[in-house]
Amino acid sequence: MPKITYIEHGGKEHVVDVPVGLTVMEGARDNGIPGIEADCGGACACSTCHVYVAKDWAEKLPPVDPMEEDMLDFAFEPDPERSRLTCQLKVTEALDGLVVQMPAKQI
């Protein structure tokens, strides 16, 4: 099972096993990780599951699709290279070791 590291804005790390087939957002929700609110439940209709992916992971992830890109416009301090919505990141074995950091707040 892939391990995903979630880093709170203050620096506290949570390393959790997330089953293949879930999203990175569902992994946070199911493990009580603070900082990912996921108000829309994963429908890509808000930006409250916004994270910054570690720089070494940014190129390894599937590209941002137009719908996610539109929602990232509403995120708090988006980074054009590292911002992603965790509801759009489907967990596969290839994501084992992924590191994401939460922004200071979700809006």
C-alpha positions in Angstrom: 0.0 0.0 0.0 1.5 3.4 -1.0 2.7 5.7 1.8 1.8 9.3 1.5 3.3 12.0 3.7 1.0 14.9 4.6 2.7 17.9 6.1 0.6 20.4 8.0 1.4 24.1 7.5 3.1 24.2 10.9 5.4 21.3 9.9 3.8 18.3 11.6 4.1 15.2 9.4 1.6 12.4 9.0 2.8 9.4 7.1 -0.1 7.1 6.2 -0.9 4.1 4.1 -3.5 5.0 1.4 -5.2 2.2 -0.5 -4.7 2.1 -4.3 -7.8 3.5 -6.0 -8.6 6.2 -3.4 -7.6 9.8 -3.9 -4.9 11.6 -1.9 -7.8 13.7 -0.5 -9.7 10.5 0.7 -6.5 9.3 2.3 -6.3 12.5 4.3 -10.0 12.4 5.2 -10.0 8.7 6.2 -6.9 9.3 8.5 -8.1 12.5 10.1 -5.3 14.6 8.6 -6.0 18.3 9.5 -5.6 20.9 6.8 -7.5 19.3 3.9 -11.2 20.3 4.3 -12.6 18.8 1.0 -15.9 20.7 1.3 -17.2 19.4 -2.1 -16.4 15.8 -1.2 -14.0 15.3 -4.1 -16.1 16.7 -7.0 -13.5 19.2 -8.1 -15.9 22.0 -7.3 -13.9 23.9 -4.8 -10.3 24.3 -3.8 -10.4 23.2 -0.1 -8.2 20.2 -0.7 -5.4 22.3 -2.2 -1.8 21.2 -1.4 1.8 21.9 -2.6 3.4 18.7 -3.8 7.1 18.3 -3.1 9.2 19.7 -5.9 10.7 16.3 -6.8 7.1 15.0 -7.3 5.7 17.8 -9.4 6.9 16.3 -12.7 5.9 12.8 -11.8 2.2 13.4 -11.4 -0.4 13.4 -14.1 -0.9 16.8 -15.7 -3.4 19.3 -14.3 -6.6 19.1 -16.3 -8.6 22.3 -17.2 -11.2 21.7 -14.5 -8.6 21.4 -11.8 -6.7 24.4 -13.2 -9.9 26.5 -13.0 -10.4 25.5 -9.3 -6.8 26.2 -8.4 -7.5 29.8 -9.3 -9.6 30.0 -6.1 -7.0 28.4 -3.9 -5.0 30.2 -1.2 -1.6 31.3 -2.6 -1.4 28.8 -5.5 2.0 27.9 -6.8 1.9 27.4 -10.6 4.4 24.5 -10.4 3.4 22.7 -7.2 -0.2 23.3 -6.4 -2.6 20.4 -6.9 -6.1 19.5 -5.7 -5.8 16.2 -3.8 -9.2 15.1 -5.0 -7.7 14.8 -8.5 -4.8 12.7 -7.5 -5.7 9.0 -7.7 -3.5 6.8 -5.6 -1.5 4.2 -7.5 1.6 2.3 -6.5 3.6 4.9 -8.5 2.6 7.5 -5.8 4.4 5.6 -3.0 6.4 8.2 -1.1 4.4 11.2 -2.3 4.9 14.2 -0.1 2.3 17.0 0.1 2.2 20.1 2.2 -0.9 22.0 3.2 -1.1 25.8 2.7 -1.6 28.2 5.6 -5.4 28.0 5.0 -8.0 26.6 2.7 -10.5 29.0 1.0 
